[in-house]
């Protein structure tokens, strides 16, 4: 039996809009046989999904998407098959979340100094509903009528001209080491996307000697040629292969659970 898989999903534990139950029901509707919830620097939905999914005939692989920094850029590292109770992993994830929270609060502070009708005190008191997807700072500004959507946030508000940028996260090496210490594997997420800079070739050149176990070869941001290149690279260098939709529920348009269409014969995770 060649089961359908999606190894890149987000929930309310990070910036997705689905609860664990909604994610499992969506996975069932999409015909998945294997799934992995990979929230940003959070394991908040892993245990609930692991409890719910087997009842629907779906195998679950523990997953996470961790932020790391290399050459001033934010690289996302997908981790799979780790011990969810590992203290080193939990401390690393808590550190990353704290960096993100501090960065968002700093952004609100800078906007306040510029004369925007916002304040740190009001922001801290603002109650954010995670079922909307995204993150607190985004919806604080949306609800105040100061921002249209996530694209507007990153193109007009959260910009380097204001001195705003992603924080410096632990390195790729440190991130991989943490996942290995927790008994998991580490793969580079959406390697061909613009998020990682000037093209897939540059990315592979930059991270080729990093201790990554593999790459996410199947992703909606990848062209057929990107996927072909990544698969060939992984075969040549004996790397692991993963793939998924990067679905965020209702938060990100065009990211549909189960797409691209991937089956377990096409991945190599352990």
One Martini backbone bead per residue (centre of mass of N, CA, C, O) as a GRO file, in nm:
protein
  270
    1UNK     BB    1   0.091   0.040   0.027
    2UNK     BB    2   0.071   0.380  -0.111
    3UNK     BB    3   0.075   0.634   0.076
    4UNK     BB    4  -0.036   0.938   0.154
    5UNK     BB    5   0.148   1.252   0.199
    6UNK     BB    6   0.208   1.509   0.473
    7UNK     BB    7   0.510   1.695   0.604
    8UNK     BB    8   0.360   2.006   0.599
    9UNK     BB    9   0.205   2.146   0.884
   10UNK     BB   10  -0.024   2.388   1.025
   11UNK     BB   11  -0.122   2.543   1.335
   12UNK     BB   12  -0.213   2.706   1.631
   13UNK     BB   13   0.089   2.665   1.739
   14UNK     BB   14   0.126   2.890   1.523
   15UNK     BB   15   0.020   3.007   1.188
   16UNK     BB   16  -0.228   2.848   1.193
   17UNK     BB   17  -0.597   2.772   1.193
   18UNK     BB   18  -0.585   2.488   1.302
   19UNK     BB   19  -0.671   2.248   1.481
   20UNK     BB   20  -0.594   1.934   1.543
   21UNK     BB   21  -0.868   1.823   1.454
   22UNK     BB   22  -0.886   1.973   1.183
   23UNK     BB   23  -0.629   1.850   1.063
   24UNK     BB   24  -0.722   1.555   1.069
   25UNK     BB   25  -0.983   1.588   0.901
   26UNK     BB   26  -0.834   1.702   0.652
   27UNK     BB   27  -0.655   1.455   0.608
   28UNK     BB   28  -0.881   1.256   0.559
   29UNK     BB   29  -1.015   1.405   0.318
   30UNK     BB   30  -0.728   1.390   0.152
   31UNK     BB   31  -0.611   1.084   0.197
   32UNK     BB   32  -0.425   1.037   0.427
   33UNK     BB   33  -0.166   0.817   0.583
   34UNK     BB   34   0.049   1.054   0.633
   35UNK     BB   35   0.158   1.281   0.899
   36UNK     BB   36   0.288   1.627   0.971
   37UNK     BB   37   0.337   1.848   1.223
   38UNK     BB   38   0.512   2.182   1.152
   39UNK     BB   39   0.567   2.392   1.365
   40UNK     BB   40   0.688   2.687   1.472
   41UNK     BB   41   0.869   2.626   1.739
   42UNK     BB   42   0.644   2.383   1.794
   43UNK     BB   43   0.460   2.110   1.992
   44UNK     BB   44   0.150   2.169   2.063
   45UNK     BB   45   0.013   1.950   1.832
   46UNK     BB   46   0.138   1.667   1.840
   47UNK     BB   47  -0.008   1.503   2.060
   48UNK     BB   48  -0.303   1.538   1.961
   49UNK     BB   49  -0.253   1.414   1.679
   50UNK     BB   50  -0.145   1.137   1.784
   51UNK     BB   51  -0.426   1.069   1.910
   52UNK     BB   52  -0.631   1.120   1.662
   53UNK     BB   53  -0.527   0.994   1.385
   54UNK     BB   54  -0.540   0.678   1.431
   55UNK     BB   55  -0.861   0.681   1.437
   56UNK     BB   56  -0.831   0.759   1.106
   57UNK     BB   57  -0.578   0.595   0.981
   58UNK     BB   58  -0.325   0.781   1.073
   59UNK     BB   59  -0.002   0.846   1.050
   60UNK     BB   60   0.246   0.985   1.280
   61UNK     BB   61   0.496   1.239   1.264
   62UNK     BB   62   0.715   1.400   1.425
   63UNK     BB   63   0.714   1.769   1.410
   64UNK     BB   64   0.918   2.056   1.287
   65UNK     BB   65   0.989   2.421   1.247
   66UNK     BB   66   1.306   2.570   1.240
   67UNK     BB   67   1.490   2.840   1.320
   68UNK     BB   68   1.763   2.983   1.130
   69UNK     BB   69   2.103   3.114   1.079
   70UNK     BB   70   2.247   3.233   0.754
   71UNK     BB   71   2.390   3.494   0.627
   72UNK     BB   72   2.134   3.669   0.744
   73UNK     BB   73   1.939   3.426   0.713
   74UNK     BB   74   1.635   3.250   0.714
   75UNK     BB   75   1.623   2.908   0.806
   76UNK     BB   76   1.432   2.620   0.756
   77UNK     BB   77   1.395   2.338   0.980
   78UNK     BB   78   1.315   2.007   0.953
   79UNK     BB   79   1.173   1.789   1.196
   80UNK     BB   80   1.201   1.425   1.268
   81UNK     BB   81   1.154   1.168   1.499
   82UNK     BB   82   1.147   1.276   1.786
   83UNK     BB   83   1.173   1.365   2.119
   84UNK     BB   84   0.929   1.557   2.277
   85UNK     BB   85   1.093   1.553   2.578
   86UNK     BB   86   1.344   1.691   2.505
   87UNK     BB   87   1.519   1.940   2.667
   88UNK     BB   88   1.690   2.062   2.438
   89UNK     BB   89   1.462   2.111   2.240
   90UNK     BB   90   1.272   2.279   2.421
   91UNK     BB   91   1.476   2.509   2.473
   92UNK     BB   92   1.519   2.592   2.179
   93UNK     BB   93   1.223   2.664   2.115
   94UNK     BB   94   1.187   2.876   2.338
   95UNK     BB   95   1.405   3.066   2.234
   96UNK     BB   96   1.277   3.127   1.956
   97UNK     BB   97   1.007   3.238   2.060
   98UNK     BB   98   1.130   3.471   2.220
   99UNK     BB   99   1.256   3.619   1.982
  100UNK     BB  100   0.989   3.672   1.832
  101UNK     BB  101   0.841   3.826   2.055
  102UNK     BB  102   1.054   4.054   2.084
  103UNK     BB  103   1.036   4.152   1.791
  104UNK     BB  104   0.736   4.231   1.787
  105UNK     BB  105   0.753   4.433   2.022
  106UNK     BB  106   0.962   4.615   1.891
  107UNK     BB  107   0.787   4.697   1.650
  108UNK     BB  108   0.573   4.845   1.814
  109UNK     BB  109   0.767   5.049   1.943
  110UNK     BB  110   0.860   5.184   1.679
  111UNK     BB  111   0.582   5.275   1.583
  112UNK     BB  112   0.527   5.454   1.826
  113UNK     BB  113   0.772   5.647   1.781
  114UNK     BB  114   0.647   5.731   1.487
  115UNK     BB  115   0.317   5.774   1.564
  116UNK     BB  116   0.160   5.541   1.600
  117UNK     BB  117  -0.155   5.399   1.723
  118UNK     BB  118   0.043   5.258   1.953
  119UNK     BB  119   0.121   5.011   2.223
  120UNK     BB  120   0.265   4.805   2.443
  121UNK     BB  121   0.036   4.783   2.647
  122UNK     BB  122  -0.186   4.713   2.442
  123UNK     BB  123  -0.047   4.469   2.314
  124UNK     BB  124  -0.026   4.293   2.573
  125UNK     BB  125  -0.355   4.298   2.607
  126UNK     BB  126  -0.397   4.162   2.354
  127UNK     BB  127  -0.631   3.934   2.208
  128UNK     BB  128  -0.542   3.641   2.036
  129UNK     BB  129  -0.671   3.440   1.776
  130UNK     BB  130  -0.530   3.151   1.646
  131UNK     BB  131  -0.768   3.080   1.432
  132UNK     BB  132  -0.653   3.305   1.224
  133UNK     BB  133  -0.369   3.290   1.235
  134UNK     BB  134  -0.058   3.374   1.243
  135UNK     BB  135  -0.001   3.672   1.446
  136UNK     BB  136  -0.029   3.906   1.682
  137UNK     BB  137   0.087   4.164   1.543
  138UNK     BB  138  -0.080   4.150   1.289
  139UNK     BB  139  -0.375   4.163   1.426
  140UNK     BB  140  -0.338   4.420   1.578
  141UNK     BB  141  -0.308   4.596   1.319
  142UNK     BB  142  -0.565   4.509   1.174
  143UNK     BB  143  -0.769   4.590   1.410
  144UNK     BB  144  -0.656   4.903   1.375
  145UNK     BB  145  -0.626   4.965   1.055
  146UNK     BB  146  -0.288   4.933   0.969
  147UNK     BB  147  -0.345   4.650   0.818
  148UNK     BB  148  -0.425   4.410   0.579
  149UNK     BB  149  -0.179   4.192   0.572
  150UNK     BB  150   0.097   3.996   0.552
  151UNK     BB  151   0.215   4.138   0.306
  152UNK     BB  152   0.198   4.425   0.423
  153UNK     BB  153   0.372   4.378   0.671
  154UNK     BB  154   0.647   4.290   0.506
  155UNK     BB  155   0.647   4.542   0.289
  156UNK     BB  156   0.575   4.809   0.499
  157UNK     BB  157   0.656   4.748   0.812
  158UNK     BB  158   0.858   4.493   0.823
  159UNK     BB  159   1.149   4.672   0.783
  160UNK     BB  160   1.480   4.767   0.749
  161UNK     BB  161   1.435   5.076   0.750
  162UNK     BB  162   1.339   5.035   1.067
  163UNK     BB  163   1.516   4.793   1.191
  164UNK     BB  164   1.364   4.536   1.077
  165UNK     BB  165   1.409   4.188   1.166
  166UNK     BB  166   1.513   3.903   1.200
  167UNK     BB  167   1.647   3.725   1.417
  168UNK     BB  168   1.913   3.562   1.570
  169UNK     BB  169   1.957   3.247   1.529
  170UNK     BB  170   2.052   2.962   1.536
  171UNK     BB  171   2.230   2.764   1.370
  172UNK     BB  172   2.227   2.504   1.166
  173UNK     BB  173   2.413   2.328   1.338
  174UNK     BB  174   2.257   2.362   1.606
  175UNK     BB  175   1.985   2.256   1.504
  176UNK     BB  176   2.076   1.977   1.417
  177UNK     BB  177   2.195   1.891   1.690
  178UNK     BB  178   1.931   1.900   1.846
  179UNK     BB  179   1.778   1.687   1.678
  180UNK     BB  180   1.983   1.459   1.725
  181UNK     BB  181   1.963   1.456   2.040
  182UNK     BB  182   1.640   1.382   1.995
  183UNK     BB  183   1.643   1.156   1.749
  184UNK     BB  184   1.648   1.315   1.484
  185UNK     BB  185   1.587   1.486   1.181
  186UNK     BB  186   1.733   1.715   0.918
  187UNK     BB  187   1.563   1.947   0.698
  188UNK     BB  188   1.531   2.150   0.432
  189UNK     BB  189   1.315   2.389   0.362
  190UNK     BB  190   1.215   2.518   0.082
  191UNK     BB  191   1.489   2.554  -0.100
  192UNK     BB  192   1.359   2.713  -0.371
  193UNK     BB  193   1.283   2.953  -0.230
  194UNK     BB  194   1.312   3.295  -0.177
  195UNK     BB  195   1.381   3.272   0.129
  196UNK     BB  196   1.692   3.160   0.036
  197UNK     BB  197   1.737   3.337  -0.205
  198UNK     BB  198   1.941   3.308  -0.505
  199UNK     BB  199   1.846   3.027  -0.550
  200UNK     BB  200   1.909   2.691  -0.557
  201UNK     BB  201   2.210   2.676  -0.623
  202UNK     BB  202   2.299   2.864  -0.392
  203UNK     BB  203   2.184   2.695  -0.164
  204UNK     BB  204   2.343   2.433  -0.214
  205UNK     BB  205   2.618   2.569  -0.187
  206UNK     BB  206   2.579   2.684   0.105
  207UNK     BB  207   2.461   2.388   0.245
  208UNK     BB  208   2.623   2.131   0.148
  209UNK     BB  209   2.822   2.121   0.426
  210UNK     BB  210   2.605   2.070   0.598
  211UNK     BB  211   2.444   1.853   0.853
  212UNK     BB  212   2.225   1.763   0.669
  213UNK     BB  213   1.995   1.500   0.590
  214UNK     BB  214   1.809   1.694   0.400
  215UNK     BB  215   1.518   1.755   0.176
  216UNK     BB  216   1.259   1.947   0.052
  217UNK     BB  217   1.133   1.857  -0.260
  218UNK     BB  218   0.825   1.889  -0.193
  219UNK     BB  219   0.666   2.197  -0.306
  220UNK     BB  220   0.464   2.461  -0.405
  221UNK     BB  221   0.729   2.652  -0.471
  222UNK     BB  222   0.806   2.435  -0.671
  223UNK     BB  223   0.927   2.330  -0.945
  224UNK     BB  224   0.989   2.068  -1.142
  225UNK     BB  225   1.292   2.137  -1.161
  226UNK     BB  226   1.349   2.164  -0.864
  227UNK     BB  227   1.270   1.878  -0.783
  228UNK     BB  228   1.466   1.733  -0.969
  229UNK     BB  229   1.724   1.857  -0.848
  230UNK     BB  230   1.683   1.763  -0.554
  231UNK     BB  231   1.665   1.460  -0.606
  232UNK     BB  232   1.943   1.430  -0.735
  233UNK     BB  233   2.103   1.536  -0.495
  234UNK     BB  234   2.005   1.324  -0.287
  235UNK     BB  235   2.108   1.077  -0.440
  236UNK     BB  236   2.409   1.160  -0.466
  237UNK     BB  237   2.423   1.240  -0.128
  238UNK     BB  238   2.245   1.068   0.059
  239UNK     BB  239   1.956   1.197   0.110
  240UNK     BB  240   1.683   1.302   0.240
  241UNK     BB  241   1.315   1.289   0.176
  242UNK     BB  242   1.064   1.541   0.142
  243UNK     BB  243   0.708   1.655   0.183
  244UNK     BB  244   0.464   1.932   0.125
  245UNK     BB  245   0.219   2.196   0.157
  246UNK     BB  246   0.225   2.421   0.382
  247UNK     BB  247  -0.028   2.428   0.544
  248UNK     BB  248  -0.253   2.697   0.712
  249UNK     BB  249  -0.524   2.663   0.624
  250UNK     BB  250  -0.684   2.980   0.606
  251UNK     BB  251  -0.426   3.176   0.591
  252UNK     BB  252  -0.308   3.041   0.317
  253UNK     BB  253  -0.325   3.076   0.001
  254UNK     BB  254  -0.278   2.777  -0.199
  255UNK     BB  255  -0.258   2.582   0.057
  256UNK     BB  256  -0.309   2.238   0.013
  257UNK     BB  257  -0.386   1.963   0.140
  258UNK     BB  258  -0.207   1.719  -0.049
  259UNK     BB  259  -0.030   1.957  -0.189
  260UNK     BB  260   0.137   1.782  -0.327
  261UNK     BB  261   0.137   1.467  -0.467
  262UNK     BB  262   0.230   1.225  -0.219
  263UNK     BB  263   0.424   0.930  -0.163
  264UNK     BB  264   0.606   0.709   0.023
  265UNK     BB  265   0.793   0.624  -0.226
  266UNK     BB  266   0.906   0.944  -0.251
  267UNK     BB  267   1.031   0.904   0.026
  268UNK     BB  268   1.315   0.970   0.273
  269UNK     BB  269   1.342   0.978   0.631
  270UNK     BB  270   1.532   0.708   0.764
   0.00000   0.00000   0.00000
